């Protein structure tokens, strides 16, 4: 069985984003970029399924600028077999991503599509669900455990009330949550080997998808600075303070 794993190039999670002075967006100049952490988890899970014999080939896919090749090389160094870069400088929205992935899946015919539940730059949490709807495939979102069983996959998923287990017929789509696994570090030999693994370049036009944004960002601003707290002597002073602020009667 083949596994398709989309990965996204985002600002590294250790970096504090800076807003442009004109409020038009986030400043990406000289900022460290890396693979979206949830997508790292998806790659790791695909590798573990391959090590157990459930997956034969792992194909990593990224949709973004030419520099996204670095992200794909990281996926290849971790253990993916080959990669596809759909190159575009547009800000690709979740629906366009889902349409491109649907077209790639039609060519590759994967038994399992594993992707992070969301990207840490926009936090949309939409692509997996949209892809499942477009492809009319069963989906298991927010996975904390994935088990292949013949022509089915069992997904333990995290929901507000606890854990829910679903059994999906393959081919299926699974989005990964934080507690699914701990991604491995790519070793130096594997990083060198990754440079020789196949990486195919495509464009959205190759799949007949229009990636022009449908949303216009009017302004981006820093969150308000949190005000410092105030110590009170006792409960009576606390109640009096709350009343003076109009939040208690």
Number of C-alpha atoms within 10 A of each C-alpha: 16 19 28 27 28 26 28 25 24 20 19 17 15 9 10 9 15 14 15 15 11 9 14 13 15 16 13 14 8 6 14 12 18 18 22 22 22 23 26 28 25 30 31 23 22 29 24 15 18 19 11 11 11 18 19 15 18 26 24 27 25 22 27 22 15 14 12 24 23 14 23 27 24 22 29 28 22 21 25 25 18 20 24 19 25 25 19 17 10 12 14 17 17 20 18 22 23 23 22 24 26 19 17 17 17 11 9 13 16 22 19 23 27 27 29 29 25 23 21 19 15 10 9 12 17 16 23 28 21 18 23 19 13 14 17 10 15 17 23 25 23 24 27 19 17 21 13 18 13 9 12 16 21 17 24 20 22 19 11 6 6 7 12 15 15 15 17 20 16 20 19 21 26 27 26 30 23 17 12 19 16 11 17 13 11 16 11 10 9 15 17 14 14 23 13 11 15 13 20 12 12 14 15 20 13 10 15 11 15 12 20 11 12 9 8 6 9 8 9 14 14 11 6 6 6 6 6 5 6 7 7 12 7 8 9 10 12 14 15 14 15 13 12 11 10 9 9 10 9
